[in-house]
Amino acid sequence: MKVVVTGANGLVGSAVVARLAGAHDVVAVSRGPARVRAAGAARYVSVDLDDAVAAEALVRSEAPAAVVHCAAMTDVDACERDAAAAYRMNHDATAAIARACAAVNARLVALSTDYVFDGEAGPYGEDDVPNPRGVYARTKRLGEEAALLLAPDCAVARIAVVYSGSRETKRTFALAAYDALCAGTEVRAFVDQSVTPTLADSAAEMAIALLASGYRGVLHCAGATEVTRVAFCHALCDLAGVSRALVVPVRLADVKLLAPRPLRSALTVDRARMLLGASGPLALSNALARFVAELQGASVSAS
Ligand SMILES: NC(=O)c1ccc[n+]([C@@H]2O[C@H](COP(=O)([O-])OP(=O)(O)OC[C@H]3O[C@@H](n4cnc5c(N)ncnc54)[C@H](OP(=O)(O)O)[C@@H]3O)[C@@H](O)[C@H]2O)c1
C-alpha cells in the first residue's frame, strides 16, 4: 500500500514512518532535509505545506491509498503570535490534503488535539462538544472540520501531550523533565492540569490501526491514564530512581503563558480501546516502559 505521511521529521510522523517503512511504499513528507533516521529510510519529499496548492498537488500526484497527516504548527505560543501562519498550516493545508484525498480516493487519518476542548469539565469523550480557546486550538478544530467535511473516508485521531524517548525529534516536556531529574535538578510541574499524555510511538501505532480499521469520524487516541503533570513527573522520578521531592508543584494560573492551556482536557479512550484492541491506548505504566526502552535505544518493530 502506498501511504503519504506528513510531518515525517516530527514526533508522531517519524514514528508512523518507522512503523510503516519496509512493509509499505511510504512517502515521508516534511520541510527541509530529512532530519530523523526514519524519514530518511522512506522515500523522502520536502514540501512546504504552508503552500496549500503544493500540498494538494503532492497528494494528487502521488495518488496514495492513504494519507496520515501529522504535520501541523504545534507551538501553541507561536500560533498565538502568528494566527495567519497557524491558520494556513492547521486549516488550509489540512483542507487541501483532504480535497486531494477525495480526488484520488485516498483514506485520510488526520491528527488532532485535546486542545479542541476548553478544559473546564474534562475528561472528554468523542461526543462532547469542542470549545477551543486560543489560536492553535481554534485552527486545529477548523482543520478537523475541513478534514471530515472534504475527505469522504476520514478519521480524526485526537491525541494529547505527546512525549517520546527519541532524541532525534523535538524535545518534549517529559524528556526534558526526565533528564533534569536524572541530573538531580528540580522540575516545576502543574499540579492542577489534568491530561492524558500520549507516547508518540503509541499514537503512531493507533493511527496505523485506525487507518486499517475503516472507522470514520473522531476517535480519541490518547494515553489511557489521566494524570496531573505533577503525578506524571512523580512517575518519572520513580523511573529515574530519584526523590519525588525534586518535583515542585505550581499552579497554571501562577505562570504567565501566551496561549491558553486547558486545565482538565483529559480524553476518554474507551472507544479506541474497543476498536483498536491490542494496538489501542496504553496505560501510563506500559507507555513509560516503552519510553525508557526508547531512551536506551531499543528499536521499534515494524507492524
Ligand atoms: N506535540 C503534542 O504535544 C501534541 C498534542 C496533541 C496533538 N498533537 C497533534 O499531533 C500531530 C503531530 O504533532 P507532533 O507533536 O508530532 O508535531 P511536531 O513534532 O511539532 O512535528 C510537526 C511536523 O510538521 C511539519 N511541518 C510543520 N510546518 C510545516 C510546513 N509548513 N510544511 C511541511 N511540514 C511542516 C514539521 O516539519 P519540519 O520539522 O521538517 O519543519 C514537523 O515534521 C499534530 O497534528 C499536532 O497538532 C500534538
The ligand as a Gaussian input file, in Angstrom:
#p B3LYP/6-31G(d) Opt

LIG

0 1
 N        3.043000      17.510000      20.466000
 C        1.951000      17.443000      21.195000
 O        2.015000      17.516000      22.436000
 C        0.595000      17.248000      20.539000
 C       -0.520000      17.176000      21.382000
 C       -1.774000      16.970000      20.802000
 C       -1.900000      16.864000      19.446000
 N       -0.808000      16.972000      18.642000
 C       -1.008000      16.871000      17.188000
 O       -0.344000      15.714000      16.730000
 C        0.165000      15.933000      15.417000
 C        1.644000      15.629000      15.396000
 O        2.294000      16.505000      16.286000
 P        3.850000      16.350000      16.644000
 O        3.997000      16.658000      18.073000
 O        4.359000      15.082000      16.082000
 O        4.445000      17.586000      15.825000
 P        5.955000      18.099000      15.734000
 O        6.906000      17.163000      16.398000
 O        5.946000      19.534000      16.125000
 O        6.195000      17.980000      14.175000
 C        5.435000      18.744000      13.291000
 C        5.835000      18.357000      11.900000
 O        5.092000      19.185000      10.989000
 C        5.990000      19.606000       9.990000
 N        5.617000      20.888000       9.457000
 C        5.304000      21.998000      10.149000
 N        5.079000      23.015000       9.299000
 C        5.269000      22.506000       8.047000
 C        5.197000      23.070000       6.753000
 N        4.871000      24.349000       6.563000
 N        5.456000      22.265000       5.700000
 C        5.791000      20.962000       5.867000
 N        5.869000      20.385000       7.068000
 C        5.612000      21.158000       8.145000
 C        7.333000      19.712000      10.672000
 O        8.311000      19.617000       9.671000
 P        9.803000      20.095000       9.891000
 O       10.212000      19.573000      11.234000
 O       10.525000      19.443000       8.758000
 O        9.763000      21.584000       9.857000
 C        7.309000      18.522000      11.612000
 O        7.768000      17.380000      10.944000
 C       -0.209000      17.377000      15.061000
 O       -1.426000      17.362000      14.350000
 C       -0.428000      18.028000      16.413000
 O       -1.315000      19.117000      16.310000
 C        0.455000      17.139000      19.162000

